[in-house]
Amino acid sequence: MNSDVLLSQGSSTLRLNLASSPALNLSTRRSCFRPFSSKCRQLSEDSSLLRIQRLASFFYPLKANRISVRKYAKDAFDSFEFDGVKKEASDLPQESQPNKVDVIKILQGANSILPHVVIASTALALVYPPSFTWFTNRYYAPALGFLMFAVGVNSSGKDFVEAINRPGTILAGYFGQFVVKPFLGFLFGTIAVTTFNLPTSVGAGIMLVSCVSGAQLSNYATFLTDPPMAPLSIVMTSLSTATAVFVTPTLSLLLIGKRLPVDVKGMMSSIMQIVVAPIAGGLFLNKFFPQIGSAIRPFLPPLSVFVTALCVGSPLAINIQAILSPFGISILLLVTGFHLSAFFAGYVLSGFVFSKAPDVKALQRTLSFETGMQSSLLALALANKFFQDPLVGVPPAISVVLMSLMGFSLVMLWTKRKKQDVV
């Protein structure tokens, strides 16, 4: 019995000796007269491609023919490998591998529930303040530093170089921080005293909130909404924080009538601890130890959500008595109006200035966060240290909560809109 089989493809014919191919089983021999690609799918992984290529080289001495046959054999073998992998995957238990992927996705998607967690932490702080009172002021710097570390792990040095090369955008963010926002603070502080007949100390507290630098939480909000813009947001916040040692006392003198002796060394040390060192550590880990960075990256979102909830609930719980004072509701309305105006002004004004920029929407969102969110914790610390009237600290305490709620609600809204636009 002749064991040679002719395989034809177009004008090319290839003879295979089935007796000399131990890897070819009975089912393969019965299907030898099917199209060439179906035969190769049934060839064993150990011998098919090499055997076909060798036979092709023998029967087709011309280089062009050898290349065409080898290419056809490889394509057929690739399809065989794909079918084999698919078959093996179907034989595996249905629940083994998807569960692992789902866990990673849940960890990485933890940021999407951040606004809900902020709301829940606010409610918990109002109902049961002791749940957050243990998280005192000394934990704020490490907590915010951790958020900056998470941003650094997900960024690169090139991103910060590109951010520095946009001086016009940085200047616009600085203008929003120390011109637009103080103007709004003076406006709402004046309304608090003249229209709502609140004590002068409450108006001073609102103005004090508008005089401080940008908040590190704005960097994290930008990172969640537009990750490429996070380095730009960090540069703007760092610049406003570095110059706040001079600008904040000057603005407080102009708006409130009292010059605040801000600790220059203390603020510079705070910048190093909260912003520079954590981001540098994240970039270093991402650059030189990428495997470690990849391993810890899925766990950073849920930890960041937990830390953010603590930073929001703690000031509210610690200052709960002042917030629930007879002036609490009026102060709440005024601080809400102040922040809404700041978010809106940052978004609209940047839209006019950068209307021709290709990433205008991302810039609008970034500058809205920079203008609407400020270091209310710093304002609270200054109020407690340099003002005898405790009512001065009430607007900053409320501002911490409202700023976070509004900022991360915008994160949820804008992220959802971006996904709809993509779809």
C-alpha positions in Angstrom: 0.0 0.0 0.0 1.4 3.3 -1.0 1.7 5.6 2.1 2.5 8.7 0.1 -0.1 11.5 0.1 -0.2 14.5 -2.2 -1.0 17.8 -0.6 -2.1 20.4 -3.1 -2.4 24.2 -2.8 -3.0 26.1 -6.0 -0.3 25.0 -8.4 2.0 23.6 -5.7 1.9 19.9 -4.8 3.7 18.4 -1.8 4.1 14.7 -1.1 4.1 13.5 2.5 5.1 10.0 3.5 2.6 9.1 6.3 4.5 6.0 7.3 7.5 8.1 8.2 5.5 10.4 10.3 4.9 8.7 13.7 3.1 11.8 15.0 0.3 11.4 12.5 -2.5 9.3 13.9 -5.2 7.3 12.1 -7.7 10.2 12.1 -5.1 12.4 10.5 -4.5 9.8 7.7 -8.2 9.6 7.0 -8.4 13.4 6.6 -5.3 13.8 4.4 -7.3 14.7 1.3 -9.0 17.6 3.0 -7.7 21.1 2.2 -4.1 21.8 3.2 -4.9 24.1 6.2 -7.3 21.5 7.8 -4.6 18.9 7.6 -2.0 21.1 9.3 -4.4 21.9 12.1 -4.4 18.2 12.9 -0.7 17.7 12.8 1.0 17.2 16.2 2.8 20.1 17.7 6.1 18.3 17.9 6.6 17.5 14.2 4.3 19.2 11.8 5.9 22.6 11.1 9.5 21.3 10.9 8.6 18.3 8.8 6.6 20.4 6.3 9.3 23.0 6.0 12.0 20.4 5.4 9.9 18.6 2.7 9.1 22.0 1.2 12.8 22.8 1.0 13.5 19.4 -0.7 10.7 19.5 -3.3 11.0 23.3 -4.0 14.6 24.3 -4.4 13.7 27.7 -5.7 13.9 30.3 -2.9 10.6 32.0 -3.8 8.7 28.7 -3.7 10.3 27.7 -0.4 9.3 31.0 1.1 5.7 30.7 -0.1 5.3 27.1 1.1 6.9 27.9 4.5 4.7 30.9 4.9 1.6 28.8 4.1 2.8 26.1 6.4 3.4 28.6 9.2 -0.1 30.1 8.8 -1.7 26.7 8.9 0.4 25.8 12.0 -0.5 29.1 13.7 -4.2 28.2 13.2 -3.5 24.8 14.6 -1.9 26.3 17.6 -4.8 28.7 18.1 -7.3 25.9 17.9 -5.3 23.9 20.3 -5.2 26.7 22.9 -8.8 27.3 22.5 -9.6 23.6 23.0 -7.4 23.5 26.1 -9.0 26.6 27.5 -12.4 25.1 27.1 -11.3 22.0 29.0 -10.3 24.0 32.0 -12.8 24.6 34.8 -15.0 27.6 34.1 -14.3 29.3 37.5 -10.5 29.0 37.9 -9.0 31.9 36.0 -11.8 34.4 35.7 -12.0 34.8 39.5 -8.5 36.0 39.6 -9.0 38.6 36.9 -12.2 39.8 38.6 -10.4 40.4 41.8 -7.8 42.5 40.1 -10.5 44.5 38.3 -12.4 45.1 41.5 -9.2 46.4 43.2 -8.3 48.6 40.2 -11.9 49.9 40.0 -12.2 50.9 43.6 -11.7 54.6 42.7 -15.1 54.5 41.0 -16.8 54.2 44.3 -14.8 57.0 45.9 -17.7 59.6 45.9 -20.0 57.1 47.6 -17.3 56.4 50.2 -16.9 60.1 50.9 -20.6 60.5 51.4 -20.7 57.5 53.7 -17.8 58.7 55.8 -19.5 62.1 56.1 -22.7 60.5 57.3 -20.7 58.3 59.7 -18.8 61.3 61.1 -22.1 63.1 61.8 -23.8 60.0 63.4 -20.8 58.6 65.3 -17.9 61.1 65.5 -15.6 58.7 67.6 -15.2 56.6 64.4 -12.9 59.4 63.0 -11.7 61.4 66.0 -8.7 59.1 66.5 -7.4 60.3 63.1 -5.9 63.5 64.4 -3.9 66.3 62.6 -0.6 64.4 62.9 -1.8 61.8 60.4 -2.8 64.2 57.7 0.6 64.7 56.2 1.4 60.9 55.9 -2.1 60.3 54.5 -1.8 62.9 51.8 1.8 61.7 51.1 0.4 58.2 50.4 -2.0 59.6 47.9 0.9 61.4 46.1 2.9 58.2 46.2 0.0 56.4 44.4 0.1 59.2 41.7 3.9 58.8 41.4 3.7 55.0 40.9 1.3 55.6 38.0 3.3 58.4 36.4 6.7 58.9 34.8 9.4 61.5 34.8 8.5 62.4 31.2 5.0 63.4 32.3 6.4 66.0 34.7 8.8 67.4 32.1 5.9 67.9 29.7 4.0 69.6 32.5 6.8 72.1 33.2 6.9 72.9 29.5 3.4 74.4 29.7 4.0 77.6 31.6 0.8 79.3 30.3 -1.3 76.6 31.9 0.6 76.7 35.1 0.2 80.5 35.2 -3.6 80.1 34.6 -3.8 77.7 37.6 -1.9 80.1 39.8 -4.2 82.9 38.7 -7.2 80.9 39.7 -5.7 80.0 43.1 -4.6 83.4 44.2 -6.7 85.9 42.3 -10.1 84.3 41.3 -10.5 82.3 44.5 -9.6 85.1 47.0 -12.0 87.4 45.1 -14.8 84.9 45.6 -13.8 84.4 49.3 -14.0 88.1 49.9 -17.4 88.2 48.1 -19.0 85.4 50.2 -17.3 86.5 53.4 -18.8 90.0 52.9 -22.2 88.4 52.1 -22.0 86.3 55.3 -21.6 89.5 57.5 -23.9 91.9 55.6 -26.7 89.7 54.3 -26.8 86.8 56.7 -25.9 88.9 59.7 -23.3 86.4 60.8 -20.4 87.3 63.2 -17.4 88.9 61.6 -15.3 85.9 62.6 -17.4 83.7 60.3 -16.7 86.0 57.3 -13.0 86.0 58.3 -13.0 82.2 58.2 -14.5 82.1 54.7 -11.9 84.6 53.5 -9.1 82.6 55.2 -10.1 79.5 53.2 -9.8 81.4 50.0 -6.2 82.6 50.9 -4.5 79.3 51.2 -2.8 77.2 48.5 -4.2 74.4 46.4 -5.1 71.0 47.9 -3.3 67.8 47.3 -6.7 66.2 46.9 -7.1 68.2 43.7 -4.1 66.3 42.3 -5.7 63.0 43.1 -9.0 64.1 41.7 -7.3 65.1 38.5 -5.5 61.7 38.4 -8.8 59.9 38.6 -10.4 61.9 35.9 -7.6 62.7 33.5 -4.4 60.7 34.4 -2.2 62.5 31.9 -3.0 65.8 33.5 -2.0 64.7 37.0 1.6 65.9 36.7 0.4 69.3 35.6 -1.9 69.5 38.5 0.9 68.5 40.9 3.2 71.2 39.5 0.5 73.9 39.9 -0.3 72.8 43.5 3.4 72.6 44.4 4.0 76.1 43.1 1.0 77.6 44.9 2.0 75.8 48.1 5.7 76.9 47.9 4.7 80.6 47.4 1.8 80.4 49.9 4.3 81.2 52.7 4.4 84.7 51.3 1.1 85.0 49.4 -1.3 83.7 52.2 -0.1 86.2 54.9 -0.4 89.1 52.3 -3.9 88.1 51.2 -5.0 87.6 54.8 -3.8 91.1 55.6 -5.6 92.6 52.6 -8.9 90.7 53.1 -9.2 90.1 56.8 -7.0 92.9 58.1 -4.7 90.6 60.0 -1.3 89.4 58.9 -0.8 85.7 59.8 2.8 84.7 60.7 3.1 81.6 58.7 6.0 79.2 59.5 8.1 79.3 56.3 10.3 76.3 57.3 7.3 74.3 58.5 5.5 74.8 55.2 8.6 73.9 53.1 9.0 70.8 55.2 5.4 70.0 54.7 5.8 70.3 50.9 8.7 67.9 51.0 6.8 65.3 53.1 3.5 65.5 51.3 4.4 66.2 47.7 8.0 65.9 46.6 9.3 62.9 48.5 6.3 60.6 47.9 6.0 61.4 44.2 9.8 60.9 43.8 9.6 57.6 45.6 6.8 56.4 43.3 8.6 57.5 40.2 11.8 55.8 41.4 9.9 52.5 42.1 8.2 52.7 38.8 11.4 53.3 36.9 13.9 50.9 38.6 11.7 48.3 40.1 8.8 48.0 37.7 7.9 44.5 38.9 7.3 45.7 42.4 5.4 48.7 41.1 3.2 46.4 39.0 2.6 44.1 42.0 1.4 46.9 44.3 -0.4 49.0 41.8 -3.7 47.1 42.0 -3.8 47.6 45.8 -3.3 51.3 45.7 -6.8 52.3 44.6 -8.7 50.7 47.5 -6.1 52.0 50.0 -6.3 55.5 48.5 -10.1 55.4 48.9 -9.8 54.4 52.5 -7.2 57.2 53.2 -9.3 59.8 51.5 -12.4 58.8 53.6 -10.3 59.3 56.7 -9.1 62.8 55.6 -12.7 63.8 54.9 -14.4 62.3 58.0 -11.8 63.3 60.6 -12.1 67.2 60.4 -15.9 66.9 60.4 -15.9 64.6 63.5 -13.4 66.7 65.4 -15.2 70.0 64.7 -18.7 68.5 65.0 -19.8 70.8 67.8 -18.9 74.0 65.9 -20.5 72.8 62.7 -23.8 72.0 64.5 -23.8 75.4 66.1 -26.7 77.8 65.4 -24.7 79.4 62.6 -23.9 76.0 61.0 -26.6 75.9 58.3 -25.9 79.4 57.1 -22.2 78.7 57.0 -22.9 75.5 55.1 -24.8 77.4 52.5 -22.2 80.1 52.1 -19.3 77.7 51.9 -21.2 75.6 49.3 -21.8 78.7 47.2 -18.1 79.6 47.5 -16.9 76.3 46.3 -19.5 75.9 43.5 -18.5 79.4 42.2 -14.8 78.4 42.3 -15.3 75.2 40.4 -17.5 76.9 37.9 -15.1 79.8 37.4 -12.1 77.6 36.9 -13.9 75.5 34.3 -15.4 78.4 32.3 -12.4 80.8 32.4 -10.0 78.1 31.3 -12.4 77.3 28.5 -12.1 80.8 27.1 -8.3 81.0 27.6 -7.5 77.6 26.1 -10.3 77.3 23.6 -8.0 76.4 20.8 -6.0 73.8 22.7 -6.6 70.2 21.5 -7.0 69.0 25.1 -9.2 71.9 26.2 -11.8 69.7 28.0 -9.1 68.0 30.1 -7.5 71.4 30.9 -10.9 72.8 32.0 -11.5 69.9 34.3 -7.9 70.2 35.8 -8.1 73.9 36.4 -11.6 73.5 37.8 -10.2 71.2 40.4 -7.3 73.5 41.1 -9.5 76.5 41.6 -12.3 74.8 43.5 -10.2 72.7 45.9 -7.8 74.3 48.4 -5.8 73.3 51.5 -8.7 73.8 53.9 -6.8 71.8 56.5 -4.1 74.4 56.4 -6.7 77.1 56.8 -8.2 75.2 59.8 -4.7 75.0 61.4 -4.1 78.7 60.9 -7.6 79.5 62.4 -7.0 77.4 65.5 -3.5 78.9 66.0 -3.8 82.6 65.3 -7.5 83.4 66.0 -9.0 83.4 69.5 -12.6 83.1 68.2 -13.4 79.4 67.5 -16.0 80.5 64.9 -13.1 81.3 62.5 -12.4 77.6 62.3 -15.9 76.6 61.4 -15.8 77.5 57.6 -12.5 75.7 57.1 -13.8 72.6 58.8 -17.0 72.6 56.6 -14.8 73.4 53.6 -12.8 70.2 54.0 -15.9 68.1 53.7 -17.7 70.1 51.0 -14.6 70.4 48.9 -14.1 66.7 48.9 -17.7 65.8 48.3 -18.0 68.3 45.3 -14.6 67.4 43.9 -15.1 63.6 43.9 -18.7 64.0 42.7 -17.3 65.8 39.7 -14.8 63.0 39.3 -17.7 60.5 39.0 -19.7 62.7 36.7 -16.9 63.6 34.3 -15.5 60.1 34.2 -19.0 58.7 33.3 -19.3 61.3 30.5 -15.9 60.5 29.1 -16.9 56.8 28.9 -20.1 57.7 27.1 -18.2 59.9 24.6 -15.9 57.1 23.8 -18.7 54.7 23.3 
